[in-house]
Amino acid sequence: MPYRRRIWGGLLVLCGAALPSAAAQAANCPIGYDKLTEALKATVKPSGGPGNGGLDNNEWAAVVARDGTVCAVTFSGKNVGDQWPGSRAIAVEKANTANGLSLDSFALSTANLYAGAQPGGYLFGIVNSNPPSTEVLYGGDQTKIGSASDPMMGKAPGGVIVFGGGLALYDGKNVVGGLGASGDTSCADHNIAWRIRHALGLDKMPGGGPNTDQIVYDFGPDGKSASGFGHPKCKGTADEVAQQIGASK
């Protein structure tokens, strides 16, 4: 029996099941592929951007909408293999994490989750709370990954990441989604995401800030975070760069 197609209120209805139309999906997204790609390339050194204190690799970036569906997945290099292939999934999961654990009045970066997620921490086990969908992360036409037609587009991958590189996106009133950057040290990824978010104009928390999702370098000699929201320093000067750009407390 053939499927029946109808469009009602921006939704494509197929055999009684409502699926988002392309127009509805685009309206739900805080940013699209072209703007994300432009901001990413302007933010990493191999494509003409500044150094971020880490390895200065090419990078992946991803944005999800508030409902967790993927809006854009892109990379800064000329070819898909110019950046770590495994970082595509990590970038998307970082975006999902920051979006899923931030509110209009309180933002949490993935970097803020590191200390609590360690054994004995108050968030231990959180990485198992929202398992990623391997079908979404690795399914579809792999020749299109990182393009405007990436097979993850419009799908919800899930996943939780507890190290730097994921930030919630704000339009001045509400959380409108999440951003993930991956491909360098986790400390440099945080700086890259911070710069991308600012370039996109989506770092405007309600009331004008200040943001609550800076990376916190407060691990002491005892290996514990004084605030409970800390992240260890990485090799390189990413902590210095973070201080310069306002991305750390």
Residue, then its C-alpha position, 0 to 999 in steps of 0.5 A: m500500500p503506497y504512503r500518503r503524503r500531506i502537508w499541514g502546518g509545516l509538518l509532513v504527515l506520512c501514514g499518520a506519523a508527523l515528521p518535521s518538514a525541511a521548513a519547520q526544521a530550519a525554523n527550529c534551528p538557531i543557526g545554519y550550515d553556512k554561518l557555522t562553517e564560516a565562524l568555525k574557519a575564522t576561529v581555528k589557526p589552520s584556516g586563518g584564525p587565531g591560536n587557541g593554546g592547544l594543538d591548533n588542529n583543524e576542527w569539527a563543529a556541530v549545532v543542535a536545536r533546543d529539541g536536540t535535533v542536529c542543525a549543522v555539522t561541519f569541519s574546517g579543513k579542505n577534506v573530511g580527513d583533515q581533522w580527527p574523524g572521531s571528533r564528528a560524533i564528539a562535537v555533536e554529543k557535546a552540543n547535545t550535552a550543553n543544550g540538554l543541561s542548560l536552562d534560560s537562567f543557568a548555563l552549563s558547559t561540558a567543561n563544567l561537568y568534568a569534576g562531578a562526573q569523576p568516580g565519587g563525584y555528584l554526577f558520576g554515571i551521567v555519561n550513561s544517562n543519555p546513550p548516543s544513537t550509533e545509528v544516527l551517529y554513523g548511519g546514512d551516506q558517509t560521503k556527505i558527512g560534514s556537508a550541508s546534507d550530513p546524514m545526521m541532519g534533523k535527527a537526535p543523536g543523544g550522548v553526554i560528554v564531560f570535557g571541554g568544547g560544548l556550550a549552550l546557545y542563547d539569543g538574549k531570552n532563551v536557550v535556543g540550542g547547543l554548540g559543540a567543537s572537537g578536534d583539539t585538546s578539550c581545553a582548546d576546544h572550549n576556547i574554540a567553541w567560545r569564540i564560535r558562539h560569540a561570532l554567531g551572536l548567540d552568547k547573550m544570556p538573559g539579563g546580559g550575563p555574565n555567562t555562568d559556563q566559563i571553564v573553571y581551572d581550580f583543581g588543587p594538588d589533591g586532585k579535587s576541584a574547589s568549586g565542584f565544576g572544575h576542569p583540569k588544565c591541558k598541555g599547552t597554553a589554552d588556560e592563558v588563552a581562555q583568560q584572555i578571551g573571557a572563557s574562564k573564571 
